[in-house]
Amino acid sequence: MVGILPQAFALRPEEEYLSVTWQEFFSGDEREQLRCAVNAIRNSDLTVGAKAQFAVARVGDIRPLVENRPKGRKLRIIHEPELDNEAHAAIRSWPAEDDELFDLLAASAWSQAFTGVQIDQLPASECGKSARALA
């Protein structure tokens, strides 16, 4: 397993935000939520290759790394459901370029990664909405 590459956090020229899937959108324990979030990605219009890895981070770990930079901005993390992924969220005010920050994110906040095989070994659930998603 290669790990998370810093380039994963760089926005493409046409992108206005970093696209993520809100794991806590789903009910169940953390492992069930993770499997549901990955299934939402797999069932979306995104192309997920057989060797894809799924990275996990907590908002509380990301925010200070981004916002405390010399040119840091206050992030806005917004649940923005899409037709093909109800759990989709956008991290807005994301820096378009900051290689040092992206290296730091890959090595710390977003360093936890799972292969498709690992995800498929997690317990399955109904993938219903959590109380937080319904609020």
CYANA upper distance limits for C-alpha pairs under 8 A (distance plus 0.5 A):
  3 GLY  CA     53 GLN  CA      8.49
  3 GLY  CA    111 SER  CA      7.79
  3 GLY  CA    113 ALA  CA      7.32
  4 ILE  CA      8 ALA  CA      7.88
  4 ILE  CA     53 GLN  CA      8.42
  4 ILE  CA     55 ALA  CA      7.68
  4 ILE  CA    106 ALA  CA      6.01
  4 ILE  CA    107 ALA  CA      8.28
  4 ILE  CA    110 TRP  CA      7.89
  4 ILE  CA    111 SER  CA      6.81
  4 ILE  CA    113 ALA  CA      7.56
  5 LEU  CA    103 ASP  CA      8.26
  5 LEU  CA    106 ALA  CA      6.68
  6 PRO  CA     10 ALA  CA      8.03
  6 PRO  CA     99 ASP  CA      7.81
  6 PRO  CA    102 PHE  CA      5.28
  6 PRO  CA    103 ASP  CA      5.48
  6 PRO  CA    104 LEU  CA      8.48
  6 PRO  CA    105 LEU  CA      7.72
  6 PRO  CA    106 ALA  CA      5.86
  7 GLN  CA    102 PHE  CA      7.53
  9 PHE  CA     18 LEU  CA      7.78
  9 PHE  CA    102 PHE  CA      6.49
 10 ALA  CA     95 PRO  CA      8.35
 10 ALA  CA     96 ALA  CA      6.51
 10 ALA  CA     97 GLU  CA      6.65
 10 ALA  CA     98 ASP  CA      8.36
 10 ALA  CA    102 PHE  CA      7.88
 11 LEU  CA     15 GLU  CA      6.27
 11 LEU  CA     16 GLU  CA      7.96
 11 LEU  CA     17 TYR  CA      7.61
 11 LEU  CA     18 LEU  CA      7.21
 11 LEU  CA     95 PRO  CA      8.31
 11 LEU  CA     96 ALA  CA      5.79
 11 LEU  CA     97 GLU  CA      7.96
 12 ARG  CA     96 ALA  CA      8.37
 16 GLU  CA     92 ARG  CA      7.67
 17 TYR  CA     90 ALA  CA      6.43
 17 TYR  CA     91 ILE  CA      6.00
 17 TYR  CA     92 ARG  CA      5.30
 17 TYR  CA     93 SER  CA      7.31
 17 TYR  CA     94 TRP  CA      6.44
 18 LEU  CA     90 ALA  CA      6.26
 18 LEU  CA     91 ILE  CA      5.53
 18 LEU  CA     92 ARG  CA      7.21
 18 LEU  CA     94 TRP  CA      7.05
 19 SER  CA     88 HIS  CA      7.75
 19 SER  CA     89 ALA  CA      6.69
 19 SER  CA     90 ALA  CA      5.46
 19 SER  CA     91 ILE  CA      6.98
 20 VAL  CA     88 HIS  CA      6.46
 20 VAL  CA     89 ALA  CA      5.79
 20 VAL  CA     90 ALA  CA      6.63
 20 VAL  CA     91 ILE  CA      7.92
 21 THR  CA     37 ALA  CA      6.77
 21 THR  CA     40 ALA  CA      8.46
 21 THR  CA     41 ILE  CA      7.91
 21 THR  CA     85 ASN  CA      8.48
 21 THR  CA     87 ALA  CA      5.93
 21 THR  CA     88 HIS  CA      5.00
 21 THR  CA     89 ALA  CA      6.08
 22 TRP  CA     37 ALA  CA      7.47
 22 TRP  CA     79 HIS  CA      8.06
 22 TRP  CA     87 ALA  CA      5.75
 22 TRP  CA     88 HIS  CA      6.57
 22 TRP  CA     89 ALA  CA      6.56
 23 GLN  CA     33 GLN  CA      6.06
 23 GLN  CA     34 LEU  CA      6.31
 23 GLN  CA     36 CYS  CA      8.04
 23 GLN  CA     37 ALA  CA      5.77
 23 GLN  CA     87 ALA  CA      7.83
 24 GLU  CA     30 GLU  CA      8.39
 24 GLU  CA     33 GLN  CA      6.81
 24 GLU  CA    130 SER  CA      7.39
 24 GLU  CA    132 ARG  CA      7.95
 24 GLU  CA    133 ALA  CA      8.09
 25 PHE  CA     33 GLN  CA      8.21
 25 PHE  CA     87 ALA  CA      6.36
 25 PHE  CA    129 LYS  CA      6.26
 25 PHE  CA    130 SER  CA      6.03
 25 PHE  CA    132 ARG  CA      7.23
 25 PHE  CA    133 ALA  CA      5.50
 26 PHE  CA     33 GLN  CA      5.83
 26 PHE  CA     36 CYS  CA      7.25
 26 PHE  CA     37 ALA  CA      7.93
 26 PHE  CA     87 ALA  CA      8.43
 26 PHE  CA    127 CYS  CA      6.11
 26 PHE  CA    128 GLY  CA      6.09
 26 PHE  CA    129 LYS  CA      5.09
 26 PHE  CA    130 SER  CA      5.33
 26 PHE  CA    133 ALA  CA      7.88
 27 SER  CA     32 GLU  CA      8.18
 27 SER  CA     33 GLN  CA      6.81
 27 SER  CA    127 CYS  CA      6.77
 27 SER  CA    128 GLY  CA      6.03
 27 SER  CA    129 LYS  CA      5.89
 27 SER  CA    130 SER  CA      4.60
 27 SER  CA    131 ALA  CA      7.92
 28 GLY  CA     32 GLU  CA      5.99
 28 GLY  CA     33 GLN  CA      6.37
 28 GLY  CA    125 SER  CA      7.71
 28 GLY  CA    127 CYS  CA      8.22
 28 GLY  CA    130 SER  CA      8.11
 29 ASP  CA     33 GLN  CA      6.61
 30 GLU  CA     34 LEU  CA      6.62
 31 ARG  CA     35 ARG  CA      6.83
 31 ARG  CA    122 LEU  CA      6.61
 31 ARG  CA    123 PRO  CA      7.23
 32 GLU  CA     36 CYS  CA      6.69
 32 GLU  CA    122 LEU  CA      7.20
 32 GLU  CA    123 PRO  CA      6.13
 32 GLU  CA    124 ALA  CA      6.37
 32 GLU  CA    125 SER  CA      6.55
 32 GLU  CA    127 CYS  CA      8.25
 33 GLN  CA     37 ALA  CA      6.57
 33 GLN  CA    127 CYS  CA      7.77
 34 LEU  CA     38 VAL  CA      6.72
 34 LEU  CA    119 ILE  CA      8.19
 35 ARG  CA     39 ASN  CA      6.60
 35 ARG  CA    119 ILE  CA      6.33
 35 ARG  CA    120 ASP  CA      7.78
 35 ARG  CA    122 LEU  CA      6.86
 35 ARG  CA    123 PRO  CA      7.91
 35 ARG  CA    124 ALA  CA      7.29
 36 CYS  CA     40 ALA  CA      6.63
 36 CYS  CA    124 ALA  CA      8.12
 36 CYS  CA    125 SER  CA      7.99
 36 CYS  CA    127 CYS  CA      5.98
 37 ALA  CA     41 ILE  CA      6.94
 37 ALA  CA     87 ALA  CA      7.79
 38 VAL  CA     42 ARG  CA      6.61
 38 VAL  CA     54 PHE  CA      7.84
 38 VAL  CA    119 ILE  CA      8.08
 39 ASN  CA     43 ASN  CA      6.46
 40 ALA  CA     44 SER  CA      6.67
 40 ALA  CA     84 ASP  CA      8.29
 40 ALA  CA     85 ASN  CA      6.16
 40 ALA  CA     86 GLU  CA      8.24
 40 ALA  CA     87 ALA  CA      7.84
 41 ILE  CA     45 ASP  CA      8.50
 41 ILE  CA     46 LEU  CA      7.37
 41 ILE  CA     48 VAL  CA      8.46
 41 ILE  CA     85 ASN  CA      7.31
 42 ARG  CA     46 LEU  CA      7.58
 42 ARG  CA     47 THR  CA      8.10
 42 ARG  CA     48 VAL  CA      6.88
 43 ASN  CA     84 ASP  CA      7.58
 43 ASN  CA     85 ASN  CA      8.14
 44 SER  CA     84 ASP  CA      5.26
 44 SER  CA     85 ASN  CA      6.34
 45 ASP  CA     84 ASP  CA      7.11
 48 VAL  CA     52 ALA  CA      6.70
 50 ALA  CA    116 GLY  CA      7.74
 51 LYS  CA    115 THR  CA      7.67
 51 LYS  CA    116 GLY  CA      7.79
 52 ALA  CA    115 THR  CA      6.93
 52 ALA  CA    116 GLY  CA      7.20
 53 GLN  CA    113 ALA  CA      6.59
 53 GLN  CA    114 PHE  CA      5.91
 53 GLN  CA    115 THR  CA      5.15
 53 GLN  CA    116 GLY  CA      7.05
 54 PHE  CA    113 ALA  CA      5.86
 54 PHE  CA    114 PHE  CA      5.65
 54 PHE  CA    115 THR  CA      6.88
 54 PHE  CA    116 GLY  CA      8.10
 55 ALA  CA    110 TRP  CA      6.50
 55 ALA  CA    111 SER  CA      7.41
 55 ALA  CA    112 GLN  CA      6.17
 55 ALA  CA    113 ALA  CA      4.78
 55 ALA  CA    114 PHE  CA      6.99
 56 VAL  CA    110 TRP  CA      6.19
 56 VAL  CA    111 SER  CA      7.86
 56 VAL  CA    112 GLN  CA      6.02
 56 VAL  CA    113 ALA  CA      6.73
 57 ALA  CA     61 ASP  CA      7.51
 57 ALA  CA     62 ILE  CA      7.70
 57 ALA  CA    109 ALA  CA      5.97
 57 ALA  CA    110 TRP  CA      5.29
 57 ALA  CA    111 SER  CA      8.08
 57 ALA  CA    112 GLN  CA      7.62
 58 ARG  CA     62 ILE  CA      6.98
 58 ARG  CA    109 ALA  CA      7.56
 59 VAL  CA     63 ARG  CA      6.49
 60 GLY  CA     64 PRO  CA      7.70
 61 ASP  CA     65 LEU  CA      7.53
 61 ASP  CA    109 ALA  CA      5.97
 62 ILE  CA     66 VAL  CA      6.88
 62 ILE  CA    105 LEU  CA      7.86
 62 ILE  CA    109 ALA  CA      6.39
 63 ARG  CA     67 GLU  CA      6.25
 63 ARG  CA     74 LYS  CA      8.40
 63 ARG  CA     75 LEU  CA      7.28
 64 PRO  CA     68 ASN  CA      5.97
 65 LEU  CA     69 ARG  CA      7.27
 65 LEU  CA    101 LEU  CA      7.96
 65 LEU  CA    105 LEU  CA      8.08
 66 VAL  CA     72 GLY  CA      6.23
 66 VAL  CA     73 ARG  CA      7.49
 66 VAL  CA     74 LYS  CA      8.46
 66 VAL  CA     75 LEU  CA      8.27
 66 VAL  CA    101 LEU  CA      7.68
 67 GLU  CA     72 GLY  CA      4.87
 67 GLU  CA     73 ARG  CA      5.59
 67 GLU  CA     74 LYS  CA      6.02
 67 GLU  CA     75 LEU  CA      7.52
 68 ASN  CA     72 GLY  CA      6.02
 68 ASN  CA     73 ARG  CA      8.44
 69 ARG  CA     73 ARG  CA      8.44
 73 ARG  CA     93 SER  CA      6.99
 73 ARG  CA     94 TRP  CA      8.18
 73 ARG  CA     95 PRO  CA      8.45
 74 LYS  CA     93 SER  CA      7.37
 75 LEU  CA     91 ILE  CA      7.12
 75 LEU  CA     92 ARG  CA      6.37
 75 LEU  CA     93 SER  CA      5.83
 75 LEU  CA     94 TRP  CA      7.12
 76 ARG  CA     90 ALA  CA      8.42
 76 ARG  CA     91 ILE  CA      6.26
 76 ARG  CA     92 ARG  CA      5.49
 76 ARG  CA     93 SER  CA      6.97
 77 ILE  CA     89 ALA  CA      7.37
 77 ILE  CA     90 ALA  CA      6.21
 77 ILE  CA     91 ILE  CA      4.97
 77 ILE  CA     92 ARG  CA      6.63
 78 ILE  CA     89 ALA  CA      5.96
 78 ILE  CA     90 ALA  CA      5.83
 78 ILE  CA     91 ILE  CA      7.03
 78 ILE  CA     92 ARG  CA      8.13
 79 HIS  CA     87 ALA  CA      7.68
 79 HIS  CA     88 HIS  CA      6.76
 79 HIS  CA     89 ALA  CA      4.75
 79 HIS  CA     90 ALA  CA      6.98
 80 GLU  CA     86 GLU  CA      8.34
 80 GLU  CA     87 ALA  CA      8.10
 80 GLU  CA     88 HIS  CA      6.09
 80 GLU  CA     89 ALA  CA      5.35
 80 GLU  CA     90 ALA  CA      6.85
 81 PRO  CA     85 ASN  CA      6.63
 81 PRO  CA     86 GLU  CA      4.89
 81 PRO  CA     87 ALA  CA      6.19
 81 PRO  CA     88 HIS  CA      5.37
 81 PRO  CA     89 ALA  CA      7.15
 82 GLU  CA     86 GLU  CA      6.02
 82 GLU  CA     87 ALA  CA      8.22
 82 GLU  CA     88 HIS  CA      6.72
 98 ASP  CA    102 PHE  CA      6.71
 99 ASP  CA    103 ASP  CA      6.60
100 GLU  CA    104 LEU  CA      6.80
101 LEU  CA    105 LEU  CA      6.64
102 PHE  CA    106 ALA  CA      6.64
103 ASP  CA    107 ALA  CA      6.70
104 LEU  CA    108 SER  CA      6.51
104 LEU  CA    109 ALA  CA      8.21
105 LEU  CA    109 ALA  CA      5.59
105 LEU  CA    110 TRP  CA      6.00
105 LEU  CA    111 SER  CA      7.74
106 ALA  CA    110 TRP  CA      5.64
106 ALA  CA    111 SER  CA      5.73
107 ALA  CA    111 SER  CA      5.73
114 PHE  CA    118 GLN  CA      6.37
114 PHE  CA    119 ILE  CA      6.94
115 THR  CA    119 ILE  CA      6.82
116 GLY  CA    120 ASP  CA      6.65
117 VAL  CA    121 GLN  CA      7.00
118 GLN  CA    122 LEU  CA      7.40
129 LYS  CA    133 ALA  CA      6.32
129 LYS  CA    134 LEU  CA      7.08
130 SER  CA    134 LEU  CA      6.87
131 ALA  CA    135 ALA  CA      6.71
